[in-house]
Amino acid sequence: MAENDQQAAGGSNQNDNQNQPQFALQRIYLKDLSFESPNAPEVFQQQWKPAVNMDLNTSHSKVSDTQYEVVLSLTITAKIDDKVAYLVEIQQAGVFLLAGFPEQQIPPMLGAYCPNLLFPYARETIDNLVNKGSFPSLMLAPVNFDAIFAQAVRRRQEEQEQGAAQESPQTH
């Protein structure tokens, strides 16, 4: 009888494991990469005190029922006195398995957690490219993707509320 109870418990544990959320990074890859130094070699003769700007964007698409491609796009522009020293554009991508998650947990996973995993790869590639362009190292500061995602959600909610307010008839 004890054996039957253990087998039954073991069977339910296997079912529980199948119902547990599953997350796996399946592949990381460069989707697109570009480096430009339009004002070389003149820019090398100037004192190196650049103004560096970073534009960041994330996107995702469904590959299968449980697989998603997440793309982290970064554009880094370094300027000296309004002249572009270099421009780096990168799309660092990954394929992620997300299974068994409640529907409301998927957007934060794709919009914050996955880009957070991709960022170190993009940062390393950018630094290597900048060095190969004969510029000093550029170690980008960490990015708080959770805060960026939360801000985007708030902005969408505000836009929806404003759109709903504009559509509703005004009564006086």
N, C-alpha and C positions, 0 to 999 in steps of 0.2 A: 504494500500500500504506500509506503514511504517513497518507493521508487516511482510509482505512478504520479505522486504529488510532485516530485522533483522533475519528472519528464513534462508534466503539465506546466510547471513553473518555467522550465526551460523553453517550452514552446511559446509561452506568452512573452518571454523576454525577446525571443527572435521577432515576434510580431511588433513588440514595442520598438525594437531597433529599426524596423522597417518604417515605422510611423514617425520616427525622430527626424527633425530637420537635418538635412545633409548639405554641407557646403564643401566645395573642392575647387581649387584653382587648377584648371586643366591645361592651360597654355598661356604663356606671355610672349608677345611678339611686337615688333615694330610694324606698324601699319603704313606710316609715312614719315619721312625725315628729310629736312632741308637745312642747309647752312649757307649763309651768304655773308660775304664781307665786301660790300660794294665800294668802300673807300680805301681799301688796302692798295698800295703800301703807305699812302699818306697818313692814315690813321695811326700807324706805328710810330710816327715821329712826334706825335702829340703826347702831352702828359696824360697818363692813364687815370682819369677820374670820371668814369662813365656814369651816366644816368641809365639805370637798368629798369626796364618795365617788363612785367610778366602778365600775359593774358592766359586765362585758364578756362577750359570748358570740359564737360563730360557728356557723354551720350551712351546709350545702350540699345541693343536690339536683341530680339529673341532668336536664338539659333534653332532650338528644339523646345519640347515641352519643359525641359529642366535645365537647358543650357542658354546662357546669355553671353553676348559679346559686349564688353564695356570698353569704351575708348576714352582715354584721357588725352586731350589736346592742349598743348602748351605752345605759346609763342613768346619768345624772349627777344627783346630788342635792347641793345646797348648802344647809347649815343654819346658822342662827345661834341659839345657845341652844335647841336642840331644836325650833326652828320652821323649817319649810322655806321657804327664800328662793326657790328655783326647782328645778324638776325637768324635765330634758330626757330624752326617750326618742327614739332614732333607730335605724332599720334602714337602713343604707347597703348597697346590693346591687350586684352586678355579674354579668355573664354572661361567662364565660371559655371559650375554646377550648383544649382539651388533647387533642392527638392524637399518637400514636406514643410515648407515655411508657410505660416499664415499669410494671406494675400497682402495685408497691411505692412508686413515686414519686408517684402520684396523691394519696394522703392528705396528705402534707406540703405539696403544692402547694395543695390546697384548704383545709387547716387552718392554714397559716402564710403561705405566699407571697401568696396572693390577698387575705387579710385585711390584710396589710401594705400592699398597693396601695390598698385601700379606706379605710384609716384616715385619711389626710390629708384626704380629702373629708368624712368624718364630722366630723373635728376642726374644719374650716373652717365647716361648717354649724352646729355647736354654738356656736362662738364668735360667729357672726353672730346666732344666736337669742338668746344671752345678752345681747349688746349691744342688740338690739331690745327686750328686756325691761327695759332701762335699768339693767343691771348692768355692773360692770367686766368687761373682756375675760377670757376663760378659755382660755388656751392649754394644752391637754392635753399632757403629756410623751409622747414616743414610747413605743410599746409593743413589747416583744420577743415577737412572735408565735411565733418558733421555740422559745423557751423555754417558752411557754405550751403549745404543741402537744406538745413533748417531755414535759412534766409530765403532760399528759392521757394520753398513751400509756403512761407509767409507771404511772399510777393505774389505767388499764384492765387492764394486765398484772398488777398486784398483786391487783386484784379477781378476775380470772380464776384466778390461782394460789390465792387464798384459797377461792374457790368449788370448785376442783378438790380442794383439801385437805379441805374439809368433806364432799365427796361420796365420797372414797375411804375404804374401811373401815379402821378402826384395828386393829392387831394388837399384842398384848402378849405 
